[in-house]
Amino acid sequence: NFKAVCYGHAGDGNLHIRIHKEGTPNSFGDAGMTQSLRALFQLVKGLGGTISGEHGIGLIQKGFMDIMFEHKQLDLMRQIKKVFDPNNILNAGKIF
């Protein structure tokens, strides 16, 4: 069972969902949580939404970017980052 807290910004259409699995200090390391998030994010995409909020993709959503973006889009993002950060020193190890 999972508990969720939902909140958002009515003015710009952002809805934030915080999910927690009872008895698990770090719910995001749980295999059941990963499956549930993947299903939730696929539903969100199907409804025309996105997995990112107003601050962009976070570390939790990083592993689910393949749901929102095609492989060629992700490759383009990597290429753009490499142009501006060839030594990978800006936010190293974060998204790309």
SULWO-V114548 format. One record per helix or strand of 3 or more residues. SS is the DSSP state (hx for helix, st for strand). FROM is the first residue (numbers start at 0). TO is the last residue. Records with the same first field share a line. If there is no record, write none. Layout:
BEGIN
SS = FROM-TO  FROM-TO
END
This chain:
BEGIN
st = 1-8  13-20
hx = 26-28  30-45  58-61  64-67  70-83
END
